[in-house]
């Protein structure tokens, strides 16, 4: 009797171990509920930007997308989701780039930078241009927290 109980327990443990390590395609294996804590996360699938309420929501979405053979979202800088893309940053920010002390010669090398101040995002031609933009913003009395920063070293 004891050996039968021991054999049964071993078999159940073996089955449980196999089930725990197998990958299921069942939708219920993905997290269904996340804590109701709002800590927004921005994600991108390479083409689209999407804001998630939390990292848990991003992971749950990615689990379901992976099950359906869709591209998953990668967490990225929140400014991608919260800033508005504009074509002419100087005009949108209402600054003059020829402000006294800011204008300087820059190399004619195009190394585009996607930049943001948290509200707007746009393109500057190189790091020298970014310095001119930030100098003009400071000359206009803009808070240092609203200066432009690099999102990525290429086009937006």
C-alpha positions as CSV (number, residue, x, y, z in Angstrom):
1,X,0.0,0.0,0.0
2,X,2.8,2.4,0.9
3,X,4.6,1.7,-2.3
4,X,1.5,2.4,-4.3
5,X,1.0,5.8,-2.6
6,X,4.6,6.6,-3.1
7,X,4.4,5.7,-6.8
8,X,1.2,7.7,-7.2
9,X,2.9,10.8,-5.6
10,X,6.0,10.4,-7.8
11,X,3.8,10.2,-11.0
12,X,1.8,13.3,-9.9
13,X,5.0,15.2,-9.2
14,X,6.4,14.2,-12.6
15,X,3.3,15.3,-14.4
16,X,3.2,18.6,-12.5
17,X,6.9,19.3,-13.4
18,X,6.2,18.6,-17.1
19,X,3.1,20.9,-17.1
20,X,5.0,23.7,-15.3
21,X,7.8,23.8,-17.9
22,X,5.7,23.4,-21.1
23,X,4.7,26.4,-23.1
24,X,1.0,26.7,-23.5
25,X,-0.8,28.6,-26.2
26,X,-3.8,29.1,-23.9
27,X,-4.9,32.7,-23.6
28,X,-5.4,32.2,-19.8
29,X,-1.7,31.8,-19.3
30,X,-1.2,35.5,-19.9
31,X,-1.7,37.8,-17.0
32,X,-5.4,38.7,-16.9
33,X,-5.3,41.3,-14.2
34,X,-2.8,44.0,-13.2
35,X,-2.7,46.1,-10.1
36,X,-4.7,49.3,-10.5
37,X,-1.6,51.5,-10.1
38,X,-1.2,54.1,-12.8
39,X,2.5,54.2,-13.7
40,X,2.4,54.9,-17.5
41,X,4.8,53.2,-19.8
42,X,5.3,53.9,-23.5
43,X,5.8,51.0,-25.8
44,X,6.7,50.7,-29.5
45,X,6.5,47.8,-31.9
46,X,8.8,49.6,-34.3
47,X,6.0,51.3,-36.2
48,X,3.4,52.3,-33.6
49,X,3.5,54.0,-30.2
50,X,1.2,53.0,-27.5
51,X,0.8,54.1,-23.8
52,X,0.1,51.4,-21.3
53,X,-1.2,52.1,-17.7
54,X,1.7,50.1,-16.2
55,X,4.5,47.8,-17.0
56,X,2.3,44.9,-16.0
57,X,-0.2,45.9,-18.7
58,X,2.6,46.1,-21.3
59,X,3.7,42.6,-20.3
60,X,0.2,41.2,-20.5
61,X,-0.3,42.8,-23.9
62,X,3.0,41.4,-25.1
63,X,2.1,37.9,-23.9
64,X,-1.2,38.0,-25.9
65,X,0.6,39.4,-29.0
66,X,3.3,36.8,-28.8
67,X,0.7,34.0,-28.7
68,X,-0.9,35.4,-31.8
69,X,2.5,35.7,-33.6
70,X,2.4,39.6,-33.5
71,X,5.3,41.9,-32.9
72,X,5.6,42.7,-29.2
73,X,6.0,46.2,-27.7
74,X,9.3,47.3,-26.3
75,X,9.3,49.8,-23.5
76,X,10.7,53.2,-24.6
77,X,11.1,56.7,-23.3
78,X,7.7,58.1,-22.2
79,X,8.3,61.3,-24.2
80,X,7.6,59.3,-27.4
81,X,4.0,58.8,-26.3
82,X,3.4,62.2,-24.6
83,X,5.0,64.6,-27.0
84,X,3.6,66.0,-30.2
85,X,5.7,65.6,-33.3
86,X,6.3,68.9,-35.1
87,X,8.1,69.9,-38.3
88,X,9.5,73.3,-37.3
89,X,10.7,73.3,-33.7
90,X,11.9,76.9,-33.7
91,X,8.5,78.1,-34.8
92,X,6.6,75.9,-32.5
93,X,8.8,76.9,-29.5
94,X,8.6,80.5,-30.5
95,X,12.3,81.2,-30.3
96,X,14.8,83.0,-32.4
97,X,17.9,81.0,-33.2
98,X,19.9,84.1,-34.0
99,X,19.8,85.3,-30.3
100,X,22.9,87.2,-29.2
101,X,25.6,84.9,-27.9
102,X,23.8,81.7,-29.3
103,X,24.5,81.8,-33.0
104,X,27.7,80.0,-33.8
105,X,29.1,78.2,-36.9
106,X,28.1,74.6,-37.0
107,X,29.6,71.9,-39.3
108,X,27.6,71.2,-42.4
109,X,27.4,67.5,-41.4
110,X,23.9,66.1,-41.2
111,X,23.7,63.8,-38.2
112,X,20.0,64.1,-37.3
113,X,18.8,64.0,-33.7
114,X,15.3,63.4,-32.6
115,X,14.8,65.8,-29.6
116,X,12.1,66.6,-27.2
117,X,11.2,69.1,-24.4
118,X,8.5,66.8,-23.1
119,X,5.7,68.7,-25.0
120,X,7.0,68.6,-28.6
121,X,9.5,66.4,-30.4
122,X,11.2,67.2,-33.7
123,X,14.4,66.9,-35.6
124,X,17.6,69.0,-35.4
125,X,20.4,68.5,-37.9
126,X,23.2,67.8,-35.5
127,X,24.5,68.3,-31.9
128,X,25.7,71.8,-32.7
129,X,22.2,72.8,-33.7
130,X,20.9,71.3,-30.5
131,X,23.3,73.5,-28.5
132,X,22.0,76.6,-30.4
133,X,18.4,75.6,-29.7
134,X,19.0,75.2,-26.0
135,X,21.0,78.4,-25.8
136,X,18.1,80.3,-27.5
137,X,15.6,78.7,-25.1
138,X,17.7,79.8,-22.1
139,X,18.0,83.3,-23.5
140,X,14.2,83.3,-23.8
141,X,14.0,82.5,-20.1
142,X,12.8,78.9,-20.4
143,X,13.1,76.6,-17.4
144,X,16.1,74.2,-17.7
145,X,13.6,71.3,-17.3
146,X,12.1,72.4,-20.6
147,X,15.3,72.4,-22.6
148,X,15.6,70.0,-25.5
149,X,17.1,66.5,-24.9
150,X,17.9,63.7,-27.3
151,X,15.4,60.9,-27.7
152,X,17.4,59.1,-30.3
153,X,20.4,59.8,-32.5
154,X,18.5,59.5,-35.8
155,X,15.3,60.8,-37.3
156,X,12.0,60.7,-35.4
